[in-house]
Amino acid sequence: MTRTISAKQLREQLPRIVQRVREGERFTVLYRSRPAFQLLPIGAGSSEGLPPLSEDPLFRAAALGSTSDGLTSGDHDQLLYGKRR
């Protein structure tokens, strides 16, 4: 089972979380309320069920600007993913 924690919780409880990961627990870390990365034990197969990064549109995407660029989140999604469904 994967637990979700914030980046703040990770900073505050790092030694305890490291120990729990060593014991086999997995964590998804949120940064600014969005999933940013996962912590999992060495050899646990971090890419299980995930496509290679080279196929991930967010990984390949260039910077789009900031929230002051006049585009909506829908506009950003269209730039990243192409036509809207």
PDB file with one MODEL, atoms N, CA, C and O in Angstrom:
MODEL        1
ATOM      1  N   MET A   1       0.829  -1.177   0.000  1.00  0.00           N
ATOM      2  CA  MET A   1       0.000   0.000   0.000  1.00  0.00           C
ATOM      3  C   MET A   1       0.879   1.248   0.000  1.00  0.00           C
ATOM      4  O   MET A   1       1.895   1.301   0.693  1.00  0.00           O
ATOM      5  N   THR A   2       0.482   2.243  -0.777  1.00  0.00           N
ATOM      6  CA  THR A   2       1.228   3.491  -0.854  1.00  0.00           C
ATOM      7  C   THR A   2       0.521   4.559  -0.029  1.00  0.00           C
ATOM      8  O   THR A   2      -0.677   4.792  -0.186  1.00  0.00           O
ATOM      9  N   ARG A   3       1.272   5.197   0.840  1.00  0.00           N
ATOM     10  CA  ARG A   3       0.724   6.301   1.642  1.00  0.00           C
ATOM     11  C   ARG A   3       1.072   7.611   0.966  1.00  0.00           C
ATOM     12  O   ARG A   3       2.103   7.714   0.301  1.00  0.00           O
ATOM     13  N   THR A   4       0.229   8.606   1.128  1.00  0.00           N
ATOM     14  CA  THR A   4       0.463   9.930   0.562  1.00  0.00           C
ATOM     15  C   THR A   4       0.837  10.885   1.685  1.00  0.00           C
ATOM     16  O   THR A   4       0.163  10.955   2.713  1.00  0.00           O
ATOM     17  N   ILE A   5       1.931  11.625   1.469  1.00  0.00           N
ATOM     18  CA  ILE A   5       2.386  12.615   2.441  1.00  0.00           C
ATOM     19  C   ILE A   5       2.758  13.887   1.701  1.00  0.00           C
ATOM     20  O   ILE A   5       2.983  13.863   0.490  1.00  0.00           O
ATOM     21  N   SER A   6       2.823  14.985   2.415  1.00  0.00           N
ATOM     22  CA  SER A   6       3.238  16.255   1.814  1.00  0.00           C
ATOM     23  C   SER A   6       4.761  16.392   1.909  1.00  0.00           C
ATOM     24  O   SER A   6       5.417  15.703   2.690  1.00  0.00           O
ATOM     25  N   ALA A   7       5.299  17.294   1.099  1.00  0.00           N
ATOM     26  CA  ALA A   7       6.736  17.564   1.163  1.00  0.00           C
ATOM     27  C   ALA A   7       7.114  18.084   2.553  1.00  0.00           C
ATOM     28  O   ALA A   7       8.202  17.795   3.052  1.00  0.00           O
ATOM     29  N   LYS A   8       6.227  18.841   3.168  1.00  0.00           N
ATOM     30  CA  LYS A   8       6.486  19.343   4.521  1.00  0.00           C
ATOM     31  C   LYS A   8       6.595  18.189   5.514  1.00  0.00           C
ATOM     32  O   LYS A   8       7.492  18.173   6.357  1.00  0.00           O
ATOM     33  N   GLN A   9       5.673  17.217   5.413  1.00  0.00           N
ATOM     34  CA  GLN A   9       5.740  16.053   6.303  1.00  0.00           C
ATOM     35  C   GLN A   9       7.038  15.285   6.073  1.00  0.00           C
ATOM     36  O   GLN A   9       7.649  14.799   7.024  1.00  0.00           O
ATOM     37  N   LEU A  10       7.459  15.173   4.814  1.00  0.00           N
ATOM     38  CA  LEU A  10       8.711  14.477   4.510  1.00  0.00           C
ATOM     39  C   LEU A  10       9.883  15.175   5.193  1.00  0.00           C
ATOM     40  O   LEU A  10      10.719  14.517   5.812  1.00  0.00           O
ATOM     41  N   ARG A  11       9.950  16.496   5.086  1.00  0.00           N
ATOM     42  CA  ARG A  11      11.043  17.247   5.731  1.00  0.00           C
ATOM     43  C   ARG A  11      11.023  17.066   7.238  1.00  0.00           C
ATOM     44  O   ARG A  11      12.063  16.852   7.861  1.00  0.00           O
ATOM     45  N   GLU A  12       9.833  17.153   7.820  1.00  0.00           N
ATOM     46  CA  GLU A  12       9.715  17.096   9.279  1.00  0.00           C
ATOM     47  C   GLU A  12       9.993  15.707   9.845  1.00  0.00           C
ATOM     48  O   GLU A  12      10.456  15.585  10.979  1.00  0.00           O
ATOM     49  N   GLN A  13       9.716  14.656   9.068  1.00  0.00           N
ATOM     50  CA  GLN A  13       9.795  13.293   9.583  1.00  0.00           C
ATOM     51  C   GLN A  13      10.770  12.422   8.789  1.00  0.00           C
ATOM     52  O   GLN A  13      10.617  11.201   8.761  1.00  0.00           O
ATOM     53  N   LEU A  14      11.761  13.025   8.148  1.00  0.00           N
ATOM     54  CA  LEU A  14      12.633  12.282   7.243  1.00  0.00           C
ATOM     55  C   LEU A  14      13.233  11.016   7.849  1.00  0.00           C
ATOM     56  O   LEU A  14      13.116   9.964   7.221  1.00  0.00           O
ATOM     57  N   PRO A  15      13.865  11.036   9.020  1.00  0.00           N
ATOM     58  CA  PRO A  15      14.461   9.804   9.544  1.00  0.00           C
ATOM     59  C   PRO A  15      13.425   8.683   9.720  1.00  0.00           C
ATOM     60  O   PRO A  15      13.699   7.527   9.401  1.00  0.00           O
ATOM     61  N   ARG A  16      12.247   9.028  10.222  1.00  0.00           N
ATOM     62  CA  ARG A  16      11.193   8.022  10.422  1.00  0.00           C
ATOM     63  C   ARG A  16      10.695   7.476   9.085  1.00  0.00           C
ATOM     64  O   ARG A  16      10.477   6.271   8.953  1.00  0.00           O
ATOM     65  N   ILE A  17      10.514   8.344   8.100  1.00  0.00           N
ATOM     66  CA  ILE A  17      10.028   7.898   6.789  1.00  0.00           C
ATOM     67  C   ILE A  17      11.074   7.042   6.094  1.00  0.00           C
ATOM     68  O   ILE A  17      10.731   6.044   5.461  1.00  0.00           O
ATOM     69  N   VAL A  18      12.346   7.415   6.202  1.00  0.00           N
ATOM     70  CA  VAL A  18      13.415   6.579   5.624  1.00  0.00           C
ATOM     71  C   VAL A  18      13.358   5.180   6.228  1.00  0.00           C
ATOM     72  O   VAL A  18      13.466   4.187   5.508  1.00  0.00           O
ATOM     73  N   GLN A  19      13.192   5.097   7.526  1.00  0.00           N
ATOM     74  CA  GLN A  19      13.108   3.787   8.179  1.00  0.00           C
ATOM     75  C   GLN A  19      11.915   2.994   7.667  1.00  0.00           C
ATOM     76  O   GLN A  19      12.026   1.794   7.416  1.00  0.00           O
ATOM     77  N   ARG A  20      10.780   3.656   7.511  1.00  0.00           N
ATOM     78  CA  ARG A  20       9.581   2.963   7.019  1.00  0.00           C
ATOM     79  C   ARG A  20       9.761   2.483   5.581  1.00  0.00           C
ATOM     80  O   ARG A  20       9.285   1.405   5.224  1.00  0.00           O
ATOM     81  N   VAL A  21      10.442   3.272   4.757  1.00  0.00           N
ATOM     82  CA  VAL A  21      10.726   2.839   3.377  1.00  0.00           C
ATOM     83  C   VAL A  21      11.645   1.625   3.400  1.00  0.00           C
ATOM     84  O   VAL A  21      11.436   0.672   2.650  1.00  0.00           O
ATOM     85  N   ARG A  22      12.655   1.657   4.252  1.00  0.00           N
ATOM     86  CA  ARG A  22      13.551   0.498   4.379  1.00  0.00           C
ATOM     87  C   ARG A  22      12.802  -0.756   4.798  1.00  0.00           C
ATOM     88  O   ARG A  22      13.211  -1.870   4.472  1.00  0.00           O
ATOM     89  N   GLU A  23      11.700  -0.571   5.524  1.00  0.00           N
ATOM     90  CA  GLU A  23      10.892  -1.702   5.968  1.00  0.00           C
ATOM     91  C   GLU A  23       9.865  -2.133   4.913  1.00  0.00           C
ATOM     92  O   GLU A  23       9.084  -3.056   5.144  1.00  0.00           O
ATOM     93  N   GLY A  24       9.870  -1.466   3.769  1.00  0.00           N
ATOM     94  CA  GLY A  24       9.010  -1.885   2.662  1.00  0.00           C
ATOM     95  C   GLY A  24       7.844  -0.981   2.334  1.00  0.00           C
ATOM     96  O   GLY A  24       7.126  -1.243   1.369  1.00  0.00           O
ATOM     97  N   GLU A  25       7.631   0.068   3.095  1.00  0.00           N
ATOM     98  CA  GLU A  25       6.497   0.957   2.830  1.00  0.00           C
ATOM     99  C   GLU A  25       6.822   1.900   1.674  1.00  0.00           C
ATOM    100  O   GLU A  25       7.978   2.264   1.460  1.00  0.00           O
ATOM    101  N   ARG A  26       5.789   2.288   0.938  1.00  0.00           N
ATOM    102  CA  ARG A  26       5.935   3.215  -0.185  1.00  0.00           C
ATOM    103  C   ARG A  26       5.183   4.505   0.128  1.00  0.00           C
ATOM    104  O   ARG A  26       4.168   4.496   0.826  1.00  0.00           O
ATOM    105  N   PHE A  27       5.700   5.612  -0.402  1.00  0.00           N
ATOM    106  CA  PHE A  27       5.086   6.912  -0.191  1.00  0.00           C
ATOM    107  C   PHE A  27       5.002   7.673  -1.511  1.00  0.00           C
ATOM    108  O   PHE A  27       5.928   7.633  -2.321  1.00  0.00           O
ATOM    109  N   THR A  28       3.887   8.363  -1.717  1.00  0.00           N
ATOM    110  CA  THR A  28       3.770   9.353  -2.776  1.00  0.00           C
ATOM    111  C   THR A  28       3.873  10.702  -2.091  1.00  0.00           C
ATOM    112  O   THR A  28       3.144  10.975  -1.137  1.00  0.00           O
ATOM    113  N   VAL A  29       4.772  11.547  -2.573  1.00  0.00           N
ATOM    114  CA  VAL A  29       5.001  12.848  -1.948  1.00  0.00           C
ATOM    115  C   VAL A  29       4.331  13.930  -2.785  1.00  0.00           C
ATOM    116  O   VAL A  29       4.550  14.032  -3.992  1.00  0.00           O
ATOM    117  N   LEU A  30       3.510  14.737  -2.115  1.00  0.00           N
ATOM    118  CA  LEU A  30       2.834  15.849  -2.770  1.00  0.00           C
ATOM    119  C   LEU A  30       3.656  17.110  -2.603  1.00  0.00           C
ATOM    120  O   LEU A  30       4.197  17.373  -1.529  1.00  0.00           O
ATOM    121  N   TYR A  31       3.747  17.880  -3.661  1.00  0.00           N
ATOM    122  CA  TYR A  31       4.385  19.186  -3.606  1.00  0.00           C
ATOM    123  C   TYR A  31       3.390  20.175  -4.193  1.00  0.00           C
ATOM    124  O   TYR A  31       2.988  20.048  -5.350  1.00  0.00           O
ATOM    125  N   ARG A  32       3.000  21.145  -3.406  1.00  0.00           N
ATOM    126  CA  ARG A  32       1.963  22.103  -3.799  1.00  0.00           C
ATOM    127  C   ARG A  32       0.679  21.383  -4.202  1.00  0.00           C
ATOM    128  O   ARG A  32       0.043  21.709  -5.204  1.00  0.00           O
ATOM    129  N   SER A  33       0.327  20.409  -3.399  1.00  0.00           N
ATOM    130  CA  SER A  33      -0.924  19.643  -3.515  1.00  0.00           C
ATOM    131  C   SER A  33      -1.003  18.736  -4.742  1.00  0.00           C
ATOM    132  O   SER A  33      -2.085  18.261  -5.089  1.00  0.00           O
ATOM    133  N   ARG A  34       0.122  18.492  -5.395  1.00  0.00           N
ATOM    134  CA  ARG A  34       0.131  17.602  -6.557  1.00  0.00           C
ATOM    135  C   ARG A  34       1.198  16.529  -6.365  1.00  0.00           C
ATOM    136  O   ARG A  34       2.256  16.806  -5.799  1.00  0.00           O
ATOM    137  N   PRO A  35       0.935  15.309  -6.831  1.00  0.00           N
ATOM    138  CA  PRO A  35       1.942  14.258  -6.713  1.00  0.00           C
ATOM    139  C   PRO A  35       3.231  14.678  -7.435  1.00  0.00           C
ATOM    140  O   PRO A  35       3.197  15.082  -8.597  1.00  0.00           O
ATOM    141  N   ALA A  36       4.356  14.577  -6.736  1.00  0.00           N
ATOM    142  CA  ALA A  36       5.641  14.991  -7.307  1.00  0.00           C
ATOM    143  C   ALA A  36       6.577  13.806  -7.531  1.00  0.00           C
ATOM    144  O   ALA A  36       7.241  13.722  -8.564  1.00  0.00           O
ATOM    145  N   PHE A  37       6.631  12.894  -6.567  1.00  0.00           N
ATOM    146  CA  PHE A  37       7.508  11.735  -6.706  1.00  0.00           C
ATOM    147  C   PHE A  37       7.101  10.664  -5.712  1.00  0.00           C
ATOM    148  O   PHE A  37       6.277  10.893  -4.826  1.00  0.00           O
ATOM    149  N   GLN A  38       7.700   9.477  -5.876  1.00  0.00           N
ATOM    150  CA  GLN A  38       7.430   8.379  -4.969  1.00  0.00           C
ATOM    151  C   GLN A  38       8.714   7.943  -4.282  1.00  0.00           C
ATOM    152  O   GLN A  38       9.802   8.002  -4.856  1.00  0.00           O
ATOM    153  N   LEU A  39       8.560   7.512  -3.057  1.00  0.00           N
ATOM    154  CA  LEU A  39       9.647   6.895  -2.301  1.00  0.00           C
ATOM    155  C   LEU A  39       9.315   5.424  -2.174  1.00  0.00           C
ATOM    156  O   LEU A  39       8.219   5.067  -1.741  1.00  0.00           O
ATOM    157  N   LEU A  40      10.242   4.575  -2.543  1.00  0.00           N
ATOM    158  CA  LEU A  40      10.017   3.144  -2.413  1.00  0.00           C
ATOM    159  C   LEU A  40      11.341   2.453  -2.178  1.00  0.00           C
ATOM    160  O   LEU A  40      12.396   2.991  -2.514  1.00  0.00           O
ATOM    161  N   PRO A  41      11.292   1.259  -1.601  1.00  0.00           N
ATOM    162  CA  PRO A  41      12.533   0.548  -1.295  1.00  0.00           C
ATOM    163  C   PRO A  41      13.342   0.245  -2.553  1.00  0.00           C
ATOM    164  O   PRO A  41      12.787   0.057  -3.636  1.00  0.00           O
ATOM    165  N   ILE A  42      14.654   0.201  -2.392  1.00  0.00           N
ATOM    166  CA  ILE A  42      15.548  -0.178  -3.493  1.00  0.00           C
ATOM    167  C   ILE A  42      15.125  -1.543  -4.016  1.00  0.00           C
ATOM    168  O   ILE A  42      14.846  -2.458  -3.242  1.00  0.00           O
ATOM    169  N   GLY A  43      15.082  -1.668  -5.339  1.00  0.00           N
ATOM    170  CA  GLY A  43      14.749  -2.954  -5.943  1.00  0.00           C
ATOM    171  C   GLY A  43      13.269  -3.262  -5.988  1.00  0.00           C
ATOM    172  O   GLY A  43      12.876  -4.379  -6.321  1.00  0.00           O
ATOM    173  N   ALA A  44      12.430  -2.267  -5.650  1.00  0.00           N
ATOM    174  CA  ALA A  44      10.992  -2.509  -5.626  1.00  0.00           C
ATOM    175  C   ALA A  44      10.353  -2.345  -6.997  1.00  0.00           C
ATOM    176  O   ALA A  44       9.142  -2.526  -7.128  1.00  0.00           O
ATOM    177  N   GLY A  45      11.136  -2.005  -8.030  1.00  0.00           N
ATOM    178  CA  GLY A  45      10.573  -1.873  -9.360  1.00  0.00           C
ATOM    179  C   GLY A  45       9.779  -0.594  -9.515  1.00  0.00           C
ATOM    180  O   GLY A  45       8.558  -0.630  -9.668  1.00  0.00           O
ATOM    181  N   SER A  46      10.462   0.531  -9.477  1.00  0.00           N
ATOM    182  CA  SER A  46       9.787   1.827  -9.501  1.00  0.00           C
ATOM    183  C   SER A  46       8.979   2.075 -10.760  1.00  0.00           C
ATOM    184  O   SER A  46       8.105   2.941 -10.751  1.00  0.00           O
ATOM    185  N   SER A  47       9.230   1.361 -11.830  1.00  0.00           N
ATOM    186  CA  SER A  47       8.515   1.636 -13.074  1.00  0.00           C
ATOM    187  C   SER A  47       7.403   0.633 -13.347  1.00  0.00           C
ATOM    188  O   SER A  47       6.918   0.535 -14.474  1.00  0.00           O
ATOM    189  N   GLU A  48       6.998  -0.110 -12.327  1.00  0.00           N
ATOM    190  CA  GLU A  48       5.938  -1.096 -12.512  1.00  0.00           C
ATOM    191  C   GLU A  48       4.682  -0.446 -13.064  1.00  0.00           C
ATOM    192  O   GLU A  48       4.121   0.455 -12.441  1.00  0.00           O
ATOM    193  N   GLY A  49       4.239  -0.898 -14.230  1.00  0.00           N
ATOM    194  CA  GLY A  49       2.997  -0.415 -14.803  1.00  0.00           C
ATOM    195  C   GLY A  49       3.057   0.982 -15.390  1.00  0.00           C
ATOM    196  O   GLY A  49       2.028   1.501 -15.823  1.00  0.00           O
ATOM    197  N   LEU A  50       4.208   1.602 -15.421  1.00  0.00           N
ATOM    198  CA  LEU A  50       4.334   2.946 -15.961  1.00  0.00           C
ATOM    199  C   LEU A  50       5.037   2.912 -17.314  1.00  0.00           C
ATOM    200  O   LEU A  50       5.952   2.114 -17.516  1.00  0.00           O
ATOM    201  N   PRO A  51       4.616   3.778 -18.247  1.00  0.00           N
ATOM    202  CA  PRO A  51       5.331   3.843 -19.532  1.00  0.00           C
ATOM    203  C   PRO A  51       6.697   4.493 -19.323  1.00  0.00           C
ATOM    204  O   PRO A  51       6.916   5.161 -18.312  1.00  0.00           O
ATOM    205  N   PRO A  52       7.602   4.305 -20.254  1.00  0.00           N
ATOM    206  CA  PRO A  52       8.911   4.952 -20.132  1.00  0.00           C
ATOM    207  C   PRO A  52       8.751   6.478 -20.122  1.00  0.00           C
ATOM    208  O   PRO A  52       7.815   7.007 -20.721  1.00  0.00           O
ATOM    209  N   LEU A  53       9.657   7.177 -19.447  1.00  0.00           N
ATOM    210  CA  LEU A  53       9.576   8.637 -19.398  1.00  0.00           C
ATOM    211  C   LEU A  53       9.585   9.259 -20.786  1.00  0.00           C
ATOM    212  O   LEU A  53       8.972  10.306 -20.995  1.00  0.00           O
ATOM    213  N   SER A  54      10.263   8.640 -21.728  1.00  0.00           N
ATOM    214  CA  SER A  54      10.321   9.196 -23.084  1.00  0.00           C
ATOM    215  C   SER A  54       8.943   9.275 -23.728  1.00  0.00           C
ATOM    216  O   SER A  54       8.765  10.008 -24.701  1.00  0.00           O
ATOM    217  N   GLU A  55       7.966   8.538 -23.210  1.00  0.00           N
ATOM    218  CA  GLU A  55       6.602   8.566 -23.742  1.00  0.00           C
ATOM    219  C   GLU A  55       5.668   9.452 -22.926  1.00  0.00           C
ATOM    220  O   GLU A  55       4.503   9.615 -23.291  1.00  0.00           O
ATOM    221  N   ASP A  56       6.145  10.016 -21.849  1.00  0.00           N
ATOM    222  CA  ASP A  56       5.313  10.846 -20.985  1.00  0.00           C
ATOM    223  C   ASP A  56       5.291  12.280 -21.515  1.00  0.00           C
ATOM    224  O   ASP A  56       6.335  12.931 -21.571  1.00  0.00           O
ATOM    225  N   PRO A  57       4.105  12.785 -21.909  1.00  0.00           N
ATOM    226  CA  PRO A  57       4.059  14.139 -22.474  1.00  0.00           C
ATOM    227  C   PRO A  57       4.492  15.225 -21.497  1.00  0.00           C
ATOM    228  O   PRO A  57       5.050  16.236 -21.921  1.00  0.00           O
ATOM    229  N   LEU A  58       4.251  15.046 -20.206  1.00  0.00           N
ATOM    230  CA  LEU A  58       4.690  16.053 -19.240  1.00  0.00           C
ATOM    231  C   LEU A  58       6.200  16.078 -19.093  1.00  0.00           C
ATOM    232  O   LEU A  58       6.784  17.147 -18.918  1.00  0.00           O
ATOM    233  N   PHE A  59       6.838  14.928 -19.161  1.00  0.00           N
ATOM    234  CA  PHE A  59       8.291  14.860 -19.041  1.00  0.00           C
ATOM    235  C   PHE A  59       8.948  15.541 -20.239  1.00  0.00           C
ATOM    236  O   PHE A  59       9.965  16.219 -20.094  1.00  0.00           O
ATOM    237  N   ARG A  60       8.364  15.357 -21.421  1.00  0.00           N
ATOM    238  CA  ARG A  60       8.938  15.924 -22.653  1.00  0.00           C
ATOM    239  C   ARG A  60       8.584  17.393 -22.857  1.00  0.00           C
ATOM    240  O   ARG A  60       9.226  18.073 -23.657  1.00  0.00           O
ATOM    241  N   ALA A  61       7.582  17.890 -22.154  1.00  0.00           N
ATOM    242  CA  ALA A  61       7.054  19.231 -22.418  1.00  0.00           C
ATOM    243  C   ALA A  61       8.054  20.325 -22.065  1.00  0.00           C
ATOM    244  O   ALA A  61       8.779  20.244 -21.073  1.00  0.00           O
ATOM    245  N   ALA A  62       8.066  21.331 -22.899  1.00  0.00           N
ATOM    246  CA  ALA A  62       8.862  22.522 -22.601  1.00  0.00           C
ATOM    247  C   ALA A  62       8.085  23.387 -21.613  1.00  0.00           C
ATOM    248  O   ALA A  62       6.883  23.203 -21.423  1.00  0.00           O
ATOM    249  N   ALA A  63       8.772  24.318 -20.996  1.00  0.00           N
ATOM    250  CA  ALA A  63       8.099  25.230 -20.072  1.00  0.00           C
ATOM    251  C   ALA A  63       7.045  26.028 -20.827  1.00  0.00           C
ATOM    252  O   ALA A  63       7.277  26.483 -21.947  1.00  0.00           O
ATOM    253  N   LEU A  64       5.887  26.192 -20.201  1.00  0.00           N
ATOM    254  CA  LEU A  64       4.780  26.881 -20.864  1.00  0.00           C
ATOM    255  C   LEU A  64       4.563  28.294 -20.359  1.00  0.00           C
ATOM    256  O   LEU A  64       3.792  29.041 -20.960  1.00  0.00           O
ATOM    257  N   GLY A  65       5.188  28.670 -19.322  1.00  0.00           N
ATOM    258  CA  GLY A  65       4.983  29.997 -18.772  1.00  0.00           C
ATOM    259  C   GLY A  65       4.438  29.924 -17.364  1.00  0.00           C
ATOM    260  O   GLY A  65       4.483  28.880 -16.713  1.00  0.00           O
ATOM    261  N   SER A  66       3.937  31.021 -16.917  1.00  0.00           N
ATOM    262  CA  SER A  66       3.411  31.077 -15.556  1.00  0.00           C
ATOM    263  C   SER A  66       1.918  31.344 -15.596  1.00  0.00           C
ATOM    264  O   SER A  66       1.325  31.459 -16.668  1.00  0.00           O
ATOM    265  N   THR A  67       1.320  31.442 -14.430  1.00  0.00           N
ATOM    266  CA  THR A  67      -0.115  31.690 -14.367  1.00  0.00           C
ATOM    267  C   THR A  67      -0.469  33.067 -14.878  1.00  0.00           C
ATOM    268  O   THR A  67      -1.644  33.354 -15.106  1.00  0.00           O
ATOM    269  N   SER A  68       0.509  33.918 -15.062  1.00  0.00           N
ATOM    270  CA  SER A  68       0.247  35.257 -15.583  1.00  0.00           C
ATOM    271  C   SER A  68       0.387  35.324 -17.101  1.00  0.00           C
ATOM    272  O   SER A  68       0.423  36.416 -17.668  1.00  0.00           O
ATOM    273  N   ASP A  69       0.467  34.165 -17.769  1.00  0.00           N
ATOM    274  CA  ASP A  69       0.660  34.157 -19.224  1.00  0.00           C
ATOM    275  C   ASP A  69      -0.640  34.349 -20.006  1.00  0.00           C
ATOM    276  O   ASP A  69      -0.629  34.409 -21.236  1.00  0.00           O
ATOM    277  N   GLY A  70      -1.768  34.446 -19.281  1.00  0.00           N
ATOM    278  CA  GLY A  70      -3.036  34.672 -19.946  1.00  0.00           C
ATOM    279  C   GLY A  70      -3.724  33.410 -20.428  1.00  0.00           C
ATOM    280  O   GLY A  70      -4.842  33.480 -20.939  1.00  0.00           O
ATOM    281  N   LEU A  71      -3.089  32.263 -20.280  1.00  0.00           N
ATOM    282  CA  LEU A  71      -3.690  31.003 -20.709  1.00  0.00           C
ATOM    283  C   LEU A  71      -4.391  30.343 -19.525  1.00  0.00           C
ATOM    284  O   LEU A  71      -3.986  30.500 -18.373  1.00  0.00           O
ATOM    285  N   THR A  72      -5.441  29.609 -19.836  1.00  0.00           N
ATOM    286  CA  THR A  72      -6.144  28.848 -18.803  1.00  0.00           C
ATOM    287  C   THR A  72      -5.476  27.489 -18.645  1.00  0.00           C
ATOM    288  O   THR A  72      -4.639  27.101 -19.460  1.00  0.00           O
ATOM    289  N   SER A  73      -5.845  26.781 -17.606  1.00  0.00           N
ATOM    290  CA  SER A  73      -5.307  25.426 -17.434  1.00  0.00           C
ATOM    291  C   SER A  73      -5.734  24.538 -18.597  1.00  0.00           C
ATOM    292  O   SER A  73      -4.979  23.656 -19.005  1.00  0.00           O
ATOM    293  N   GLY A  74      -6.934  24.757 -19.139  1.00  0.00           N
ATOM    294  CA  GLY A  74      -7.378  24.014 -20.320  1.00  0.00           C
ATOM    295  C   GLY A  74      -6.495  24.286 -21.523  1.00  0.00           C
ATOM    296  O   GLY A  74      -6.191  23.375 -22.293  1.00  0.00           O
ATOM    297  N   ASP A  75      -6.075  25.549 -21.689  1.00  0.00           N
ATOM    298  CA  ASP A  75      -5.150  25.892 -22.774  1.00  0.00           C
ATOM    299  C   ASP A  75      -3.824  25.158 -22.602  1.00  0.00           C
ATOM    300  O   ASP A  75      -3.264  24.632 -23.564  1.00  0.00           O
ATOM    301  N   HIS A  76      -3.329  25.130 -21.363  1.00  0.00           N
ATOM    302  CA  HIS A  76      -2.080  24.417 -21.092  1.00  0.00           C
ATOM    303  C   HIS A  76      -2.230  22.928 -21.396  1.00  0.00           C
ATOM    304  O   HIS A  76      -1.346  22.323 -22.002  1.00  0.00           O
ATOM    305  N   ASP A  77      -3.350  22.338 -20.975  1.00  0.00           N
ATOM    306  CA  ASP A  77      -3.587  20.920 -21.260  1.00  0.00           C
ATOM    307  C   ASP A  77      -3.604  20.662 -22.762  1.00  0.00           C
ATOM    308  O   ASP A  77      -3.056  19.666 -23.233  1.00  0.00           O
ATOM    309  N   GLN A  78      -4.235  21.567 -23.513  1.00  0.00           N
ATOM    310  CA  GLN A  78      -4.284  21.381 -24.959  1.00  0.00           C
ATOM    311  C   GLN A  78      -2.878  21.452 -25.559  1.00  0.00           C
ATOM    312  O   GLN A  78      -2.551  20.682 -26.462  1.00  0.00           O
ATOM    313  N   LEU A  79      -2.054  22.365 -25.066  1.00  0.00           N
ATOM    314  CA  LEU A  79      -0.671  22.446 -25.545  1.00  0.00           C
ATOM    315  C   LEU A  79       0.106  21.167 -25.231  1.00  0.00           C
ATOM    316  O   LEU A  79       0.901  20.700 -26.047  1.00  0.00           O
ATOM    317  N   LEU A  80      -0.130  20.604 -24.039  1.00  0.00           N
ATOM    318  CA  LEU A  80       0.596  19.418 -23.636  1.00  0.00           C
ATOM    319  C   LEU A  80       0.082  18.146 -24.314  1.00  0.00           C
ATOM    320  O   LEU A  80       0.869  17.306 -24.750  1.00  0.00           O
ATOM    321  N   TYR A  81      -1.231  18.015 -24.398  1.00  0.00           N
ATOM    322  CA  TYR A  81      -1.814  16.743 -24.823  1.00  0.00           C
ATOM    323  C   TYR A  81      -2.440  16.774 -26.206  1.00  0.00           C
ATOM    324  O   TYR A  81      -2.898  15.739 -26.690  1.00  0.00           O
ATOM    325  N   GLY A  82      -2.474  17.920 -26.850  1.00  0.00           N
ATOM    326  CA  GLY A  82      -3.086  17.984 -28.171  1.00  0.00           C
ATOM    327  C   GLY A  82      -4.569  18.273 -28.077  1.00  0.00           C
ATOM    328  O   GLY A  82      -5.037  18.932 -27.148  1.00  0.00           O
ATOM    329  N   LYS A  83      -5.293  17.770 -29.053  1.00  0.00           N
ATOM    330  CA  LYS A  83      -6.732  18.049 -29.130  1.00  0.00           C
ATOM    331  C   LYS A  83      -7.462  17.612 -27.881  1.00  0.00           C
ATOM    332  O   LYS A  83      -7.134  16.595 -27.271  1.00  0.00           O
ATOM    333  N   ARG A  84      -8.456  18.399 -27.511  1.00  0.00           N
ATOM    334  CA  ARG A  84      -9.290  18.033 -26.360  1.00  0.00           C
ATOM    335  C   ARG A  84     -10.184  16.874 -26.719  1.00  0.00           C
ATOM    336  O   ARG A  84     -10.634  16.746 -27.858  1.00  0.00           O
ATOM    337  N   ARG A  85     -10.439  16.031 -25.741  1.00  0.00           N
ATOM    338  CA  ARG A  85     -11.270  14.848 -25.991  1.00  0.00           C
ATOM    339  C   ARG A  85     -12.724  15.165 -25.865  1.00  0.00           C
ATOM    340  O   ARG A  85     -13.566  14.285 -26.044  1.00  0.00           O
TER     341      ARG A  85
ENDMDL
END
